Every structure is written in C-alpha cells, then in structure tokens.
Amino acid sequence: MQVSVVLFTADLRVHDHPPLRAALAAAEQVVPLFVRDRAIAAAGFAAPNREAFLRDCLTDLDAELRARGGRLVVRSGDVVAQTCRVAAQAGAGEVHVAAGVSDYAQRREERLRAALERDGRRLRVHDAVLTAVPPGAVTPSGGRDHFAVFTPYFRAWSRQSLRDPLPAPRAVRVPDGLDSAPIPAADRVRGRSPGLAAGGERAGRRRLTNWRRSGLAAYATGHDDLPGDATSRLSPHLHFGTLSPIELIARARSAGGAGAEDFVRQLCWRDFHHQVLAARPRCAREDYRPRDDHWRDADTAGEEIAAWRAGRTGYPVVDAAMRQLAYEGWMHNRGRLLAASFLTKTLYVDWRIGARHFLDLLVDGDVANNQLNWQWVAGTGTDTRPGRVLNPVRQGRRFDPDGRYVRRWLPELAGLTGPAVHAPWTRPAAERARYDYPEPIVDLAAGRERFQRGRGGGGSGG
C-alpha cells in the first residue's frame, strides 16, 4: 500500500492545500504531520501570542482531518529527524511540503531532501501555497533576481495567471500505529495578550466570510481609518496559513469593486516582501539598502525605548497603537507605520529593536513582512522616499480626527475631544495635571533634526 507524508508548516488548513491534494492523489494513505520545531523556539520565535494561536490552529486542523476520517500526527524536535522517522515508521515513499521563503526554511528543505534521499525517499516541494505567486516567478529585466520596487512588481504580479483554489478533500486515510503528541490548550499559554483572537481554519473562514460581506466594499476608503477598524484582520490567518492567499484573491476578485482591488494590492505587498526575502535572506538582520546610519540603541536611548514599548511617549496616537499591540497581539496597519516611524525617525533608534519587540507580541509576526516593513519605514528597505518622517500629531488628526481610537486605548485621556486629544500638552497646566499622561519624551523638530544629522540627508514630513 502506497503511503505519503504531508509536512505542514505555515499552511495549517485543509482547503486549497496543494501538498495534501497531491499526496492523496499519489498514495492510498497519507500521514498529515506537524513537527513542533525546537530550533524555532530556541531562536525566540515561539512568542506567547503565536504559540497560543498555533495551538488553536493545530487543534482545529486535527478536527478538520478527523471529520474526514484522518487525524494530525504531532511530533516535537528537529524537523528533519522527526519527518524521516515518521516516513520510515509509515513506510512512506514521498514527503510533500510547501515551499518556504526564509533562509531557515530554504535550509530546512535542503536538509530534508538530502536526508530523505539517503533513505531512498523523495521530497516534493510545492509552490504557490504560502504565497499567491512564488518568489522568483516574476523577475525584472536585466537578469536581476527580484524586484526592489513595489509598483513594477505589482504590474508584473497582476499579469500572472493564478491556479484555481482547491477544495478540501472529502476523505483522508491515515495509517494505524503512529503515535502523536497531545496539543496543549491555547488558554494555558503564559504571557499571551488578553485580547488575542482565536486561531484555526474555521475561525479564519468565518472572519473571511463576514468581512467579505460587510467590510470588503469599503476597504479602499476605510483601511486607514484608525477608529473604524475597517481592515480585514486576516493577517494572522495568512501567517499561519489557515487561509490561502490564492483563495483570498479569488474571492475578492469575484466580489469586484475598488475595495477588492485595494485588498488584492495589499496581498501583493505580502508576496513582494516574500520575494525580496527569498532573494536576500540576510535582510532579516541587515539593511537592504544601507544608509550609513548611526542608530541609537538600548545603551543610548534606553529610557525612550522603554517609554515607546509601554505606550508612554506623550504622543497619543503612537501610544494608543502600542497599547493595542500589548492587549490584542495585533495592531492596525496605520498604527504600525506611525509606531515604527516614531521609533526609527523621531527617536532615531535602530529598526531591529522595534522589529524584535513586534515579533515578541504580534500574532501575525513573520520574518518577511515584519522585518521588511520595518526597513521600509526606517528608510533602509525598498521605500523610494527613505527620508520621509511621519508626524504623529498630523497623522493622528488625519486618521483619527475625533480621537476615538486614542480614547479607546488611552482611557486617561477620555476627557479630551477633537484635535486636542492628539496634542494634550497644549492644554492649560491645571487641566493637564488631571491626566495621568506623560509630557512628550522628545520634541518633534529636535527629533527630525537628529535623524537628518544621523542620516545625512533631507526628509519630508507627513
């Protein structure tokens, strides 16, 4: 009897899953396998919010497989060693896996292929599972291996013919006799954010259905609206692969309209960052475009970094975003831009410090989007305007004009309304004394001047 193994990584779903469908087509029995990778935990990527969400995803994936007559086999340890062990125990001839993007994922595939071949087995790697368009599938002219600017990438990406989403299988037959580790409950993870959303494919599909019905049409005009909270909030499900980017694109395009177009463009941004990281894996740690910065760090800006992390900078929209991050393990996309710009441009602190803090808390934190978005804001990435500085007061008044987002997350400013909520230090001293809220930790003009000296260039405000 032919047996195949499907190694799940960041694709924890049964709908639109090419490796699973290919394995079922090639073999009579399939082992759906997930390995709790100790190397990821040792590297600090198993943060509490992602660990809790992952447990929800694994529990739900197991339930979806059981509903089809199968089950999820869970092991812990080195991914290569455990996958080879399961393949040997099951007598499997092939292992199917989605193509990875990061340096670690690429090395994992190389190690796994070599180990399986030594045992007389084959590794089959499937593209267009974690991204809609595989990294390297579209490249610019001139022999370059990736696009460094988004707009031409978007044009080339938009011309690609995507495969049709695959339905979930009706039945999954798993060999007997394979032991599996239990999946601990998500609510037992210490240090998780109190407002963390539930994970799992069924939760993701419910959110997608509801948002497509009630939020997609207004996305073009509402995705930057801080108090309106009109974004899809599907990023955690994309990170863990409980939703397929190809299915999201297909369902958005079938709905049509300006909102769908803008949403598809955001999904393209995700693919764009993945193709950059696949071509330049060191960008997870190093500047994509070095600017000869003289960044401040924990030794030179420790108190300011601490205030930024705690949401106590004295700039309400920045602080509101940071407190949302702490409470939900998620942050509005406009808040991410403002918080990152403030740290890197106004405080002139190394982007890696901010990226690490975000990875410690973001449930959707992955290397490609987190690190490269931080570099985009810091001006060391793919942004064509590396000197731009976002003014938190102007941005707050533009995207939170009535201060509802700020008051939601900063209850100490509940008595302020209108434009004053974004500049409470302008109120009379007697009034400010009633608020348990700090004065600004830096003057915006002084911060801009320091950034310009350190960067050695100009810069425009927004």
Backbone hydrogen bonds, N-H to C=O, Kabsch-Sander energy under -0.5 kcal/mol:
donor,donor_aa,acceptor,acceptor_aa,energy
4,S,29,Q,-1.9
5,V,94,E,-2.4
6,V,31,V,-2.6
7,L,5,V,-0.6
7,L,96,H,-2.9
8,F,6,V,-0.8
8,F,33,L,-3.1
12,L,240,F,-2.2
13,R,11,D,-2.1
16,D,166,L,-2.5
17,H,14,V,-0.5
21,R,17,H,-2.3
22,A,18,P,-2.8
23,A,19,P,-2.3
24,L,20,L,-2.3
25,A,21,R,-1.8
26,A,22,A,-1.5
27,A,23,A,-1.5
28,E,2,Q,-1.0
29,Q,2,Q,-1.8
30,V,173,R,-3.2
31,V,4,S,-2.6
33,L,6,V,-3.2
33,L,31,V,-0.6
34,F,73,V,-2.5
35,V,8,F,-0.5
36,R,34,F,-0.6
36,R,75,R,-3.6
37,D,35,V,-1.1
38,R,36,R,-0.6
38,R,77,G,-1.2
41,A,37,D,-1.4
42,A,38,R,-2.6
43,A,39,A,-1.5
44,G,41,A,-1.5
45,F,40,I,-2.2
46,A,40,I,-0.5
47,A,45,F,-1.3
51,E,47,A,-2.7
52,A,48,P,-2.6
53,F,49,N,-2.2
54,L,50,R,-2.7
55,R,51,E,-2.1
56,D,52,A,-1.8
57,C,53,F,-2.3
58,L,54,L,-2.9
59,T,55,R,-2.3
60,D,56,D,-2.4
61,L,57,C,-2.7
62,D,58,L,-2.5
63,A,59,T,-1.8
64,E,60,D,-2.6
65,L,61,L,-2.3
66,R,62,D,-2.5
67,A,63,A,-2.1
68,R,65,L,-1.1
69,G,66,R,-1.8
70,G,65,L,-3.1
73,V,32,P,-3.0
74,V,72,L,-0.6
75,R,34,F,-2.2
77,G,36,R,-2.2
82,Q,78,D,-2.7
83,T,79,V,-2.4
84,C,80,V,-2.4
85,R,81,A,-2.0
86,V,82,Q,-2.4
87,A,83,T,-2.6
88,A,84,C,-2.2
89,Q,85,R,-2.5
90,A,86,V,-2.4
91,G,87,A,-0.9
92,A,87,A,-2.5
93,G,3,V,-2.1
94,E,3,V,-0.7
95,V,122,R,-2.3
96,H,5,V,-3.2
97,V,124,R,-2.1
98,A,7,L,-0.5
99,A,126,H,-3.0
106,Q,102,S,-2.4
107,R,103,D,-2.2
108,R,104,Y,-2.4
109,E,105,A,-2.1
110,E,106,Q,-1.9
111,R,107,R,-2.6
112,L,108,R,-2.5
113,R,109,E,-2.8
114,A,110,E,-2.1
115,A,111,R,-2.3
116,L,112,L,-2.6
117,E,113,R,-2.4
118,R,114,A,-1.7
119,D,115,A,-0.9
119,D,116,L,-0.6
120,G,117,E,-1.4
121,R,116,L,-3.1
122,R,93,G,-2.0
124,R,95,V,-3.1
124,R,122,R,-0.5
125,V,123,L,-0.6
126,H,97,V,-2.6
137,A,134,P,-2.3
153,Y,149,V,-1.1
154,F,150,F,-3.0
155,R,151,T,-2.0
156,A,152,P,-2.1
157,W,153,Y,-3.5
158,S,154,F,-2.5
159,R,155,R,-0.8
159,R,156,A,-0.6
160,Q,157,W,-1.5
162,L,160,Q,-0.7
172,V,68,R,-2.7
174,V,172,V,-0.6
179,D,177,G,-0.6
181,A,74,V,-3.1
188,R,185,A,-1.2
189,V,186,A,-1.7
190,R,188,R,-0.5
192,R,189,V,-0.9
195,G,327,Y,-3.3
196,L,193,S,-1.6
204,G,200,G,-2.2
205,R,201,E,-2.7
206,R,202,R,-2.0
207,R,203,A,-2.2
208,L,204,G,-2.5
209,T,205,R,-2.4
210,N,206,R,-2.5
211,W,207,R,-2.8
212,R,208,L,-2.7
213,R,209,T,-1.5
214,S,210,N,-2.2
215,G,211,W,-3.4
216,L,211,W,-2.0
219,Y,216,L,-1.7
221,T,218,A,-0.5
222,G,218,A,-1.9
223,H,219,Y,-1.9
225,D,222,G,-1.4
226,L,224,D,-0.9
226,L,399,F,-1.5
229,D,225,D,-1.2
229,D,226,L,-0.6
230,A,222,G,-0.7
230,A,225,D,-0.7
237,H,234,L,-0.5
238,L,234,L,-1.9
239,H,235,S,-2.5
240,F,236,P,-2.1
241,G,237,H,-0.6
242,T,237,H,-1.6
243,L,237,H,-1.4
248,L,244,S,-2.3
249,I,245,P,-2.3
250,A,246,I,-2.3
251,R,247,E,-2.7
252,A,248,L,-2.3
253,R,249,I,-2.8
254,S,250,A,-1.8
255,A,251,R,-1.1
256,G,252,A,-1.9
261,E,257,G,-1.9
262,D,258,A,-2.4
263,F,259,G,-2.1
264,V,260,A,-2.6
265,R,261,E,-1.9
266,Q,262,D,-1.7
267,L,263,F,-1.8
268,C,264,V,-1.9
269,W,265,R,-1.8
270,R,266,Q,-1.5
271,D,267,L,-1.7
272,F,268,C,-2.9
273,H,269,W,-2.3
274,H,270,R,-1.8
275,Q,271,D,-2.4
276,V,272,F,-1.8
277,L,273,H,-2.5
278,A,274,H,-2.4
279,A,275,Q,-1.4
280,R,276,V,-2.4
283,C,280,R,-2.3
284,A,281,P,-1.6
285,R,282,R,-2.1
286,E,282,R,-2.8
288,Y,380,T,-0.6
289,R,380,T,-3.3
296,R,348,Y,-2.4
301,A,297,D,-2.5
302,G,298,A,-0.6
305,I,301,A,-2.5
306,A,302,G,-2.2
307,A,303,E,-2.1
308,W,304,E,-2.3
309,R,305,I,-2.6
310,A,306,A,-2.0
311,G,307,A,-0.7
311,G,308,W,-0.9
312,R,307,A,-3.0
318,V,315,Y,-0.7
319,D,315,Y,-2.3
320,A,316,P,-2.9
321,A,317,V,-1.8
322,M,318,V,-2.1
323,R,319,D,-2.1
324,Q,320,A,-2.2
325,L,321,A,-2.1
326,A,322,M,-1.9
327,Y,323,R,-2.2
328,E,324,Q,-3.0
329,G,324,Q,-0.5
329,G,325,L,-2.1
330,W,324,Q,-0.6
336,R,332,H,-2.1
337,L,333,N,-1.6
338,L,334,R,-2.1
339,A,335,G,-2.8
340,A,336,R,-2.3
341,S,337,L,-2.5
342,F,338,L,-2.3
343,L,339,A,-1.8
344,T,340,A,-2.5
345,K,341,S,-2.8
346,T,341,S,-1.3
347,L,342,F,-2.3
349,V,343,L,-2.4
350,D,296,R,-2.3
353,I,350,D,-1.4
354,G,350,D,-1.0
355,A,351,W,-2.8
356,R,352,R,-2.0
357,H,353,I,-1.8
358,F,354,G,-2.4
359,L,355,A,-2.3
360,D,356,R,-1.7
361,L,357,H,-0.8
361,L,358,F,-1.1
362,L,358,F,-3.8
363,V,329,G,-3.1
365,G,362,L,-1.0
366,D,364,D,-0.5
370,N,366,D,-2.2
371,Q,366,D,-0.5
371,Q,367,V,-1.6
372,L,367,V,-0.6
372,L,368,A,-1.5
373,N,369,N,-1.7
374,W,370,N,-2.2
375,Q,371,Q,-2.1
376,W,372,L,-1.9
377,V,373,N,-2.3
378,A,374,W,-2.6
379,G,375,Q,-1.3
380,T,375,Q,-1.6
381,G,375,Q,-1.6
388,R,385,R,-1.8
389,V,460,S,-3.2
391,N,389,V,-0.5
395,Q,391,N,-2.8
396,G,392,P,-1.9
397,R,393,V,-2.3
398,R,394,R,-1.8
399,F,395,Q,-2.8
400,D,396,G,-2.1
403,G,400,D,-1.7
407,R,403,G,-2.5
408,R,404,R,-1.8
409,W,405,Y,-1.4
410,L,406,V,-2.4
413,L,410,L,-2.2
414,A,411,P,-1.7
416,L,413,L,-1.9
418,G,402,D,-0.7
420,A,417,T,-0.8
421,V,418,G,-1.6
422,H,419,P,-1.6
423,A,420,A,-1.4
426,T,423,A,-2.1
427,R,424,P,-1.6
432,R,428,P,-2.5
433,A,429,A,-1.9
434,R,431,E,-1.4
435,Y,432,R,-1.7
437,Y,435,Y,-1.6
441,I,313,T,-2.4
447,G,443,D,-2.7
448,R,444,L,-2.4
449,E,445,A,-2.3
450,R,446,A,-2.2
451,F,447,G,-2.3
452,Q,448,R,-2.6
453,R,449,E,-2.3
454,G,450,R,-2.6
455,R,451,F,-3.0
456,G,452,Q,-2.1
457,G,452,Q,-0.9
462,G,389,V,-1.4
